[in-house]
């Protein structure tokens, strides 16, 4: 498995640096306020869980204060844990491809499936290969979305964008941005080559590397979330490789020409979940927090977070009709069938893919 950083955490209006400072400042402030609360719950989280509108109902219902620290990857979480005492942290927001690795390290507490609304979660999202380890549940899926093709309808024909081969079309040379994250980009290249990501072997890597280098030559840039999003939003590029609802949903009211499509050949699906730390001394409160986030109310607030939008895992999320329309609620069954989850890799294969991506970035 890969200790992934998030390719779907848009910070168009808030840079990574400012978000980190915001998270640290909020953590300090909450610590001072939390001394007066009955209980405190400490969460390592992504920016979409930091909205007061999401946290306040839980805090009021439980007489608790949620202290959070903003992270941008599992690696960052592990670094923080390495500098913390056992029991300092209670809940972790995680890319579910990392569930097995973290559980295998003994960091996560096993969960009881009966405590969560799995009957209301699509089977593809509730897939135990993403949520479990050695037959035990360790994370609960809460939000998902797609690394596909985001584009500007004013410059790109939606019908043309539905073919993944548009990314290599000379017509768009210099008008393409590529998100700098190796997992979805390698999977998208594999899909373009007619390969199923889950079946990749060492023998497939040379062709994938060549395909990605050709994509790089057709692109204007390879950059981080903020850079590539801004390029699409400002018209510096017309296509964002790896973009999806996380790019367009929160911006569509101001820029209705921004859109995304799942190519007919397929695309990649990201998925995040919640886990409880094995060392937490507040597992009951932590469980209540996870249950709240998975509740219809919590799911609606999380799905439409000001940081980035995404599909709620719980199909009973209390979204408005307009919010469902923006998230393409009625299209999800087809999207799930035509997308592949992030790769489940051995550490050795993960290193090979990282080395492949490094070669792509260095290629002339």
C-alpha positions in Angstrom: 0.0 0.0 0.0 1.1 3.6 -0.4 1.3 6.2 2.3 -0.5 8.6 0.0 -0.8 12.3 0.0 -4.2 13.5 -1.1 -4.7 14.4 -4.7 -8.1 15.6 -4.0 -7.6 18.2 -1.3 -8.2 21.5 -3.1 -6.9 24.6 -1.5 -7.7 27.1 -4.2 -8.7 29.8 -1.8 -6.5 28.7 1.1 -2.9 27.7 0.4 -1.3 24.6 2.0 0.9 26.9 4.1 -1.9 29.1 5.4 -4.1 26.1 6.0 -1.4 24.5 8.1 -1.0 27.7 10.1 -4.8 27.9 10.5 -4.9 24.3 11.8 -2.1 25.0 14.3 -3.7 28.2 15.5 -7.1 26.5 15.8 -5.6 23.7 17.7 -4.0 26.1 20.2 -7.2 28.1 20.6 -9.3 25.0 21.0 -6.9 23.7 23.6 -7.5 26.8 25.8 -11.2 26.7 25.3 -11.4 23.0 25.7 -10.1 23.2 29.3 -13.5 24.3 30.2 -15.3 21.6 28.3 -16.3 18.2 29.7 -14.1 16.3 27.3 -11.7 17.0 24.5 -11.4 14.9 21.3 -8.1 15.2 19.4 -8.3 14.6 15.6 -5.7 14.5 12.9 -7.7 15.7 10.0 -7.9 17.1 6.5 -9.3 20.5 5.9 -12.8 19.4 5.1 -13.4 18.4 8.7 -12.5 21.7 10.2 -15.6 23.7 9.4 -17.3 24.9 12.6 -20.7 24.1 10.9 -19.6 20.5 10.8 -18.1 20.3 14.3 -20.5 22.4 16.4 -23.5 20.0 16.4 -21.3 17.2 17.7 -19.7 19.4 20.3 -23.0 20.7 21.6 -24.6 17.2 21.7 -21.7 15.7 23.6 -20.5 18.5 25.8 -17.1 18.1 24.1 -14.5 20.2 22.2 -12.9 18.9 19.0 -9.3 19.8 18.8 -7.9 19.3 15.3 -4.5 19.4 13.6 -4.4 19.8 9.8 -2.5 17.1 7.9 -2.0 16.6 4.2 -0.9 13.0 4.1 -0.6 9.8 6.0 3.2 10.4 6.2 2.5 13.7 7.9 0.2 12.0 10.4 2.9 9.4 11.2 5.5 12.2 11.7 3.1 13.9 14.2 2.5 10.6 16.0 6.2 10.1 16.3 6.4 13.4 18.2 3.4 12.7 20.4 2.7 10.6 23.5 0.5 7.5 23.2 -3.1 8.7 23.7 -2.5 12.3 22.5 -4.7 11.6 19.4 -8.1 9.9 19.2 -9.3 10.0 15.6 -7.6 9.9 12.2 -8.9 10.9 8.8 -7.1 8.7 6.3 -7.0 7.7 2.6 -8.4 4.2 2.9 -5.7 2.7 0.8 -3.5 3.1 3.9 -5.9 1.2 6.2 -4.0 -2.1 6.1 -0.6 -0.5 6.6 -1.7 1.5 9.7 -3.6 -1.4 11.1 -0.6 -3.7 10.6 1.5 -1.2 12.5 -0.9 -1.5 15.5 -2.0 2.2 15.3 -5.7 1.7 14.7 -8.4 0.1 16.9 -10.7 -2.5 15.4 -14.2 -1.2 14.9 -17.6 -2.9 15.0 -19.4 -2.8 11.7 -22.8 -2.8 13.5 -22.1 0.6 14.9 -22.1 2.2 11.4 -24.6 2.5 8.6 -22.9 0.1 6.2 -26.4 -0.9 4.7 -26.5 2.7 3.3 -23.0 2.7 1.8 -22.5 1.5 -1.8 -20.8 -1.9 -2.0 -17.9 -0.5 -4.0 -17.2 2.1 -1.2 -17.7 -0.4 1.6 -15.2 -2.8 0.0 -13.4 -4.6 2.8 -10.2 -4.6 0.9 -10.1 -0.8 1.6 -11.6 -0.8 5.1 -10.3 -3.9 6.8 -7.1 -5.8 7.6 -6.9 -9.5 8.5 -10.7 -9.7 8.5 -11.2 -6.9 11.0 -12.7 -3.5 10.3 -10.4 -0.5 11.0 -11.8 2.4 9.0 -15.2 3.5 8.0 -15.7 5.2 4.6 -17.0 8.7 4.7 -16.4 10.5 1.5 -15.3 9.7 -2.1 -14.8 11.2 -5.5 -12.9 10.9 -8.8 -9.6 11.5 -10.4 -10.8 11.9 -14.0 -10.7 14.8 -16.5 -11.7 18.3 -15.4 -12.1 20.8 -18.2 -13.4 24.2 -19.4 -16.5 23.7 -21.5 -15.9 27.0 -23.2 -12.7 25.5 -24.8 -13.2 21.8 -24.8 -16.0 19.8 -26.3 -17.5 17.6 -23.5 -17.9 14.8 -26.0 -14.2 14.9 -26.8 -13.4 15.0 -23.1 -15.2 11.7 -22.6 -12.4 9.9 -24.5 -9.3 9.6 -22.3 -7.1 9.9 -25.4 -7.9 13.6 -25.5 -5.0 14.0 -23.1 -2.6 13.1 -25.9 -4.3 15.1 -28.6 -1.8 17.6 -30.2 -4.8 20.0 -30.5 -4.5 20.6 -26.7 -0.7 20.9 -26.5 0.2 23.4 -23.9 -3.4 23.6 -22.6 -3.2 20.7 -20.1 -2.2 20.6 -16.4 -1.3 17.4 -14.7 -1.7 16.9 -11.0 1.6 15.8 -9.5 0.6 12.6 -7.7 1.9 9.3 -9.1 -0.9 6.9 -8.1 -3.9 8.3 -10.0 -1.7 9.5 -13.0 -0.2 6.1 -13.4 -3.6 4.4 -13.2 -5.0 6.8 -15.8 -2.1 6.1 -18.1 -2.7 2.3 -17.6 -6.4 2.8 -18.4 -5.5 4.6 -21.6 -3.4 1.6 -22.5 -6.3 -0.7 -22.0 -4.9 -2.2 -18.8 -6.8 -2.7 -15.5 -4.9 -1.0 -12.7 -5.3 -3.8 -10.2 -3.7 -6.2 -12.6 -0.5 -4.2 -13.2 2.9 -5.9 -13.0 6.5 -4.9 -13.6 6.1 -5.8 -17.2 3.5 -3.0 -17.7 5.7 -0.2 -16.3 7.8 0.7 -19.4 4.8 1.3 -21.6 3.1 3.3 -18.8 6.3 5.4 -18.4 6.4 6.2 -22.1 2.7 7.1 -22.0 3.2 9.5 -19.2 6.2 11.1 -20.8 4.1 11.7 -23.9 1.5 13.3 -21.7 4.1 15.5 -20.1 5.2 16.7 -23.5 1.6 17.6 -24.4 1.1 19.5 -21.1 1.8 23.0 -20.0 2.6 22.0 -16.4 2.7 19.3 -13.7 1.9 20.8 -10.4 0.3 20.6 -7.0 -3.4 20.9 -6.2 -3.4 24.7 -5.8 -1.3 25.4 -8.9 -3.2 23.1 -11.2 -6.7 24.2 -9.9 -5.8 27.8 -10.3 -4.5 27.2 -13.8 -7.9 25.7 -14.8 -10.0 28.2 -13.0 -8.2 31.2 -14.5 -8.1 29.8 -18.0 -4.3 29.3 -18.1 -5.1 25.7 -19.1 -8.3 24.0 -20.4 -7.8 20.5 -19.1 -6.7 19.1 -15.7 -5.7 15.5 -15.7 -6.9 13.9 -12.4 -9.5 16.6 -11.7 -13.0 15.7 -10.7 -15.9 17.0 -8.6 -13.4 18.2 -5.9 -12.1 20.7 -8.5 -15.4 21.9 -10.0 -18.2 21.4 -7.5 -17.3 24.3 -5.2 -16.5 26.6 -8.0 -19.4 25.9 -10.5 -21.5 28.8 -9.2 -18.8 31.3 -10.0 -17.5 29.5 -13.1 -20.2 27.4 -14.7 -17.9 26.4 -17.6 -15.8 24.2 -15.3 -16.9 20.6 -15.6 -15.5 17.1 -15.3 -16.1 13.8 -17.0 -15.5 10.1 -16.3 -13.9 8.9 -19.6 -15.7 6.0 -21.3 -12.5 4.0 -20.8 -12.7 4.6 -17.0 -11.1 6.7 -14.3 -9.8 6.5 -10.8 -11.7 6.8 -7.5 -10.4 8.3 -4.3 -11.9 7.4 -0.9 -11.3 8.7 2.6 -12.3 7.2 5.9 -12.2 7.6 9.7 -10.3 5.4 12.1 -9.9 5.4 15.9 -6.4 5.3 17.3 -5.6 2.1 19.3 -3.9 4.3 22.0 -6.9 6.6 22.4 -8.2 6.8 26.0 -11.5 8.2 24.7 -12.7 5.5 22.3 -16.3 5.9 23.3 -16.3 9.6 22.4 -14.2 8.8 19.3 -16.8 6.3 18.2 -19.6 8.8 18.7 -17.6 11.3 16.5 -17.3 8.7 13.7 -21.0 7.9 14.0 -21.9 11.6 13.8 -19.8 12.1 10.7 -21.5 9.1 9.1 -25.0 10.4 10.1 -27.2 11.9 7.4 -26.6 15.4 8.8 -22.8 15.0 9.2 -22.5 13.5 5.8 -24.3 16.5 4.1 -22.0 19.0 5.9 -18.9 17.0 5.1 -19.8 16.5 1.4 -20.2 20.3 0.9 -17.3 21.5 3.1 -15.9 24.9 2.1 -12.5 23.2 1.7 -13.6 20.7 -1.0 -16.8 18.9 -2.0 -17.1 15.2 -2.5 -19.7 12.4 -2.5 -20.9 11.3 0.9 -20.5 7.6 1.6 -23.9 7.4 3.3 -26.6 7.4 0.6 -29.0 9.0 3.1 -27.0 12.2 3.4 -29.5 15.1 3.8 -28.3 17.1 0.8 -30.5 19.6 -1.0 -31.7 18.9 -4.6 -29.3 21.6 -5.8 -26.3 20.0 -4.0 -27.2 16.6 -5.3 -27.3 18.0 -8.8 -23.9 19.6 -8.5 -22.5 16.3 -7.1 -24.3 14.3 -9.9 -26.1 12.1 -7.3 -28.0 10.2 -9.9 -24.9 9.3 -12.0 -23.0 7.7 -9.1 -24.0 4.1 -9.8 -22.5 4.3 -13.3 -19.5 6.1 -12.1 -18.7 3.5 -9.5 -18.9 0.8 -12.1 -16.5 2.6 -14.4 -13.8 3.7 -11.9 -11.0 1.9 -10.2 -9.9 2.5 -6.5 -6.4 3.5 -5.7 -3.9 0.7 -6.1 -3.4 -1.8 -3.3 0.4 -2.3 -3.5 3.2 -4.0 -1.8 5.9 -1.7 -0.5 8.2 -2.9 -3.2 5.8 -2.2 -6.1 5.0 1.2 -4.5 8.7 2.1 -4.6 8.9 1.1 -8.3 5.9 3.3 -9.1 7.4 6.3 -7.3 10.7 5.7 -9.2 8.7 5.6 -12.5 7.0 8.9 -11.7 10.4 10.5 -10.8 11.7 9.5 -14.2 8.7 11.0 -15.8 9.2 14.3 -14.0 12.9 14.3 -15.0 12.3 13.4 -18.6 13.1 16.1 -21.2 
